[in-house]
């Protein structure tokens, strides 16, 4: 998969989707993938009223190292991103460059034929350019927010098939911190604890029953924020229609409790469709709704809905054409009423496969945001030319 230079958006769907799917470990995973890009945008800092064009360069590297010794498997995953814009006025961007680092170490022990125990620790640091992350809901921000996250997770599962026939249990602890470049950032520092259990049960050769129960606690460091507890339950199926076409659908609900307001209830779901009718055309559709730790200081609950469509068509061995498009809606429940944030993104790309391990890609990207509560309504267009090489 071609890794684009949008590091600030990494992990969004995984944040919304807490289903603990079993990660398949392979020694054939890409150990190092490097991507170099040249890009231009018509709105480098959309938090400002006047649009400012800019040109820039970015460099990305990521990979996985998998090792096995008897019953113990280890997986080290990493990613790094560096982006440099042309020299800009400090009234547009205080810093012309942004960096991001992410790494995680997973240890999995096959205790027996049916028991699996694993633990994972991760760390992430991102310099979030104005117009991304927290700053995208504010005006006239020129200083990047530096966010660091660390998490640790332990879990075990029982089942003859760790993917389709299993019972799993996991606990996770996440810590999120910001630097003090912008005064609002400290309001969003939190410690989050999650306990979850999952069930996958085979009904037939192509159909599986899925269930998940999750308890999550959000503790903010700021005394002005609302600490809360969330319970979420999902039930659904996984349907393997053909060898390359599958549907995974879970439906349920959540309840969020806080001392400062009445309990909030809502529906929650996860939908993933993988469709590949022929070898040269594939489609992926993902839809998620959940209650999350939001990005508004006064919100007692934030309900996020997102739908993401990806399709890729490869008419020949050398050329491919693809489209990624997404819509996201945030509903912030605040003492003065509900506020709604609407976002959209899209990318149309043309790829030229130089060899099996390298390619060149031309991408046209679009993003928009509308948030009436802060009188925000902007869009951003980006063109990038990237070269990728797999070692």
N, C-alpha and C positions, 0 to 999 in steps of 0.2 A: 504494500500500500504506500502511495506517495504521501510523504509527510509535509504538509504545508506550513509556512511560517505564520501560524496564528497561535502562538504558545499561550497567550492569555486566555484562550477559550478551552484549553485542555481540561478534561475531567468534568465538564458540565453534565453530560449525560450520566456519567458514573456517580456524580453527586446526587442527581435526581433519582437514579435507579440503584437501589440498595440490594437487589437480589444477588445472593452469593453464588454465582455460577462457578463451576469448577474450571480453573485455568488448566489447559492442556500444555504440558511442558515438552519442548522438543529441542534436542541438541542441534537441529538444523535451523534454528531461529537466526535471523540476521544479527550478526555480531556488531556490525558497524554500518550505518547508513548515513551518508553525508549529502546535504542539500545546500546549494548556493543559489541565491536569488537576487535579481535586480527588480526593484519595484518603484512605482510612482502612484501617488494618490492626489485627489483633488481636495482633500479635507483632512490634513494630518492631525488636527486637534478639533474634533467636532464639539467640544464643550464651549468653544468660543463662537460668537455670533458671525464673524467674518471668516470665510473659508480661506485656507492657506494651502497652496499646492506644495508638494515636496517629493524629492526623489531619494531613494535609499538602497541599501544593500543588507542582506541578512544571510546568516550561516547557521545551519541546524545540523546536529549530530545525534543519533540515537541508536540503541541496540539492546540485545539481550544475550547474556552469557549463561548457558545452562550446563551444569555439571552433575554427575550421578556417581555415587559410590554405594554399591549394594542397595539397601532400602532407602537411603537418604538422597534426596534431590535438592539442588540449590539453583536458584535463578536470580541473577543480578540484572536489573533493568536500569537504564539510564537515558537521559535526554538533556540536551543543552541547546540554547538558542541565543544568538547575538544579532542585534539589529542596529544599524547605523544610518541615521538620516543626514542629509546635507546640512551644512551650517545654517541654523535657523535663529531668528531673533528670540531672546529669552522671554519675551512676552508671548511667544507662541508655544515653545517647549523649553523648559529650564535645562533639560539634558537632551542631547542629540542622539543618545544611544540607550538601549535597553538590553538587559540580559536576563536569562532564566536558566535554572538548573533543577533537575528532578532525578531522584534515584530511589530504588527500593530493592530490598533483599528478601527473598522468599526461601524458606526452608520447609521441605515437605518430607515427612517420614511415613513410609508404608509399614505400619506396625504389624499388620497381618494381611491376609487376602481381602479382608472386609473393613479393616480399620485404618484410617488415615488421619494423621495429626500434622498441623502446619502452623507456622508463625511467619509474620511479615512485618518489617519495619521500613518506613519511608520518610524521605525528606524532600521538601520542595521550596525553592526561592524564586520569586518572580518580581521583576520591576514592571509594574503595570502602567503602560503609557496612558496619559490622559485621553479619555474617551473609551477606556476599557475598565472592567472591574467596578469598584465603587464610584470612581470619578465620572462615569458615564451618566450618572443621575444628578450631576451638579454642573454649574456654569463656571466658566473662566478658571479652569484648573490647568496649571502649567507644570506642576511638579508631579512626577510619577510616584505612585504608592508602591512601596516595597513590602511584599507579603511573604512570610515564611510559614510553612506548615510542616508539622511532623506528626506521624501516626504510627501506631503499633497495633497489630491484630493477631489474635490467636483463635484457632478453631480446630474442630475435628469432625469427621463424617464416618458414617457406617453404611455399607452397601456393597453389593457385588459389582455394581457398575457405578463409578463415582460421578458420572454425568447424568444418567437417566434413571438410576435406581439407588437412592441414597437418602439418608437423614443427616442433616448437618447442623452444627451449632457454632456460633462465633461471637467473640467480643472484640470491640475496637475502641481505641482512644485516640482522638485527634486534638491537636493544639494549633491554633491559628493566631499569628501575631502580625502587627504592622509597624513600620517605622513611624516617626513623628513628623514626616515632611508635610502632611496635611492634617489639620486639627480634627477632622471628622473621623479619621481612620481608627483611632483608639476605641471608638464606640462599637467596633465590630470584632474586637479580639474576644475569642471564646475558647472554652474547653468543651469538647463534645464526646459523649460516651454512647456507644451503641451495643446492644445485645440482640442477636437475631437467631432464628432457627428456620431451617428450610427442609422441605420434603419434595422428593421427585419419585413418582411411583409409575411403573410401566403398566398401562392398560391394554395395549396391543403392540404389534410390531412397529406401528407408526405413531402411536398416540401415548402421551405421558401426562399424568396428573401432577400439577405443581402447586405448592402452597408455601407461604412465607408469613412469619410473624416477627415483628420488630419493635423494640423499645429503644427510644433515643432521648437523651437528655442534653440540653444546650445550656451551658453556664457561661454568661458573659462576665468579663472582668469589670466592665463599667457598672457602677451602681445605678445608672440611669436606664439601663436596658432591662428587658423583661426576660428572665430565665424561664424555661418552659420544658415540659416533658411531652413526648409524642409516642403514641401507640399506632401501629400500622399493620393491617392484615390484608393479604392478597391470596386469591385462589384462581387457578387457571389451568391451561393445557399447553403442551408443546406437540405440534402436529408436523411430522416429517412427511410431507406430501410426496416428494421424490427425493432422489439422492442429493440434489442441490437446491431444493425448494422447501422451505419450512416456515411455520407460523408459531410464534410464541405469544400467548395472550394471558394476562393476569388482571383481575378486576377485584377491587375491594374498597377499603376506606381507611381513614385516619381520624384520630382525635388528639388535639393539642391542648394542653392544660397549662395555665399560668396563674399565679396568685393575683395579678393585677387586672385580670379580665375574665369574662366567662369562657368556658371551654369552647373550642372550635372543632366542628366536625366537617368532613368533606369526603368526596370520592377520590380514589386513587387508582391508577392503572399503569400497566406497562405492556406495550405491543411492539413486537419485532417481526417483520416479514422479510425473509430472504428469498428472492425469486430469480432463478437463472434458467430460462427456458432453453437457451442454447449456449454453447461455450463462449461465444463472443459478445454476449449481452447479459448483464446482471443488474438487478434492482434491489435496493435495500430501503426499507421504510421503518422508522422507529418513532413511537409516540409515548410520552411519559407525562403523568400528572402526579404531583406529590406536594406535601407541605415541607418547607425547608427553612433554615436559618437565613432570613432575607437580608436585603441591602438597604432597608429604611430603618432609621433609628427608632421611630415611634410605632412600628408595626408589631402587633401582638401575634400575627400569623402571616406567612407569605405562601400563597398557593401558586405553584409554577406549572404551566402546561407548555409542552414543547413537542413539535413534530418535525422530523428531519427526513428528507428524501435524498438518496444518492443513486445515481444510475451511471453506468459506464458501457460504452459500445466500442468494440474493437473490430473495425471492418477488415483489417489486414494485420499481418505480423508486425508492421512498423508503426501503424497509426492507431490512436485511440481518442475517443471523444467522451467527455463526461460532464455531469451536472450535479452539483450539491445545492440544496435549497432547504431553508428552515424558517419556521415561525415560532416565536416564544412569547408567552403572555405571563406577566407577574401581576397577581392581585394582592395588594398590601392592605390588610385589615388594621385600621388605625382608629384611635378614639374619635376622630372627627369624621369617620366614614371610610369607605373603601376607595383606594386609588389604584389605577390600572396602568401598567407599562406594557407597551407593544413593541416588539422587535422583529426584524426580518433580516435574513442574510442569504446570499446566493453566490455561486461561483460556477462559471462555465469555462471549461479548459480543453485544450487540444494538446495531446502528447505525441511525441515522436520517440519511438524506442530505438535507441542507437544499437544496443546489444541487450542480452537477457538481463544484465545487471546495471544498466544505465539508461537514462532517458532525459529528454528535454521537454519542458511543459510551459505553455503559454496560458495564463489564467486571467479572466476578467471577473473581479469580485465586487459585490455590492452589500452594503449594510445600511439599515435605517433604524431609527428609534423615535418613538412618540410617547411623551409623558406629560400629560396636561397639568399635573400637580406642580411641576417645576417649570412649566412653559417651555418644554424641550421638544423640538421637532427637527431632526436633521438626518442627513444621509451621507454616505461616504462611498466613493468609487475607487477601486484599486486595480492596477494592471501589474502583473508580475511575470517575469521570465526566469525559469528555474532549471537548474541542472542537478540531477541526482545520480549518485553512484553507490552501489551496494558492494561492500567488500566481502 
